[in-house]
Amino acid sequence: MTKEVQMSIKMESQLRDEFMAVASGRHRPAAQIIRDLMRLYIAQSEVPNALTAKTITQSRKGEDVFTAISASKLFEQLGI
């Protein structure tokens, strides 16, 4: 069972009002949106994240490795 705790934060009143209006307009509790944002922030801060870890593994195997004599040639290879 997860224990719930309260948390308070300071912010500008305009930011709070705008946030509450958007949350209300989407029929979502503000607290749930904050929890979702916190989970997203935590997931994005993992070092390395899943995509980075996969990319490192692939490059060590020589997969999806590109070499070029210039940035423009590299971009050309990548199709960008």
C-alpha positions as a printed NumPy array, in Angstrom:
array([[  0.   ,   0.   ,   0.   ],
       [  1.334,   3.398,  -0.988],
       [  1.356,   6.111,   1.635],
       [  0.137,   9.463,   0.369],
       [  1.775,  12.644,   1.586],
       [  1.023,  16.277,   0.952],
       [  3.347,  18.704,  -0.76 ],
       [  3.158,  22.444,  -1.142],
       [  4.856,  24.585,  -3.757],
       [  5.15 ,  28.295,  -4.352],
       [  4.255,  29.776,  -7.712],
       [  2.946,  32.905,  -9.287],
       [ -0.806,  33.328,  -8.91 ],
       [ -1.236,  33.826, -12.665],
       [  0.526,  30.506, -13.359],
       [ -1.691,  28.727, -10.828],
       [ -4.858,  30.29 , -12.231],
       [ -3.97 ,  29.389, -15.811],
       [ -3.033,  25.843, -14.81 ],
       [ -6.25 ,  25.339, -12.838],
       [ -8.302,  26.666, -15.774],
       [ -6.676,  24.242, -18.21 ],
       [ -7.067,  21.315, -15.794],
       [-10.712,  22.175, -15.246],
       [-11.3  ,  22.568, -18.965],
       [ -9.949,  19.073, -19.506],
       [-11.922,  17.664, -16.579],
       [ -8.771,  16.422, -14.839],
       [ -7.818,  16.946, -11.22 ],
       [ -4.846,  19.291, -10.926],
       [ -3.148,  16.926,  -8.474],
       [ -3.276,  14.079, -11.004],
       [ -1.679,  16.259, -13.671],
       [  1.102,  17.228, -11.255],
       [  1.714,  13.558, -10.388],
       [  1.843,  12.695, -14.108],
       [  4.316,  15.53 , -14.745],
       [  6.484,  14.368, -11.845],
       [  6.536,  10.791, -13.187],
       [  7.444,  12.065, -16.65 ],
       [ 10.222,  14.249, -15.238],
       [ 11.653,  11.285, -13.316],
       [ 11.483,   8.992, -16.355],
       [ 13.206,  11.557, -18.569],
       [ 15.991,  12.099, -16.07 ],
       [ 17.115,   8.465, -15.985],
       [ 20.722,   8.256, -17.094],
       [ 20.924,   6.87 , -19.628],
       [ 17.333,   6.717, -20.743],
       [ 16.148,   3.671, -22.713],
       [ 16.753,   5.23 , -26.144],
       [ 20.246,   6.395, -25.201],
       [ 21.133,   2.971, -23.793],
       [ 19.87 ,   1.276, -26.967],
       [ 21.826,   3.698, -29.171],
       [ 25.038,   3.127, -27.189],
       [ 24.624,  -0.643, -27.455],
       [ 23.997,  -0.458, -31.2  ],
       [ 26.975,   1.818, -31.848],
       [ 29.285,  -0.482, -29.867],
       [ 28.155,  -3.286, -32.179],
       [ 28.801,  -1.105, -35.213],
       [ 25.081,  -0.87 , -36.039],
       [ 23.613,   2.382, -37.375],
       [ 27.024,   4.063, -37.371],
       [ 27.59 ,   6.787, -39.932],
       [ 30.841,   8.414, -40.935],
       [ 31.268,  11.41 , -43.173],
       [ 33.916,  13.95 , -44.137],
       [ 31.637,  16.861, -43.318],
       [ 28.437,  17.711, -41.52 ],
       [ 26.629,  18.265, -44.804],
       [ 27.649,  14.792, -46.042],
       [ 26.469,  13.269, -42.761],
       [ 23.133,  15.06 , -43.015],
       [ 22.849,  13.785, -46.589],
       [ 23.389,  10.188, -45.396],
       [ 20.806,  10.631, -42.669],
       [ 18.303,  12.159, -45.063],
       [ 18.042,  15.451, -43.215]])
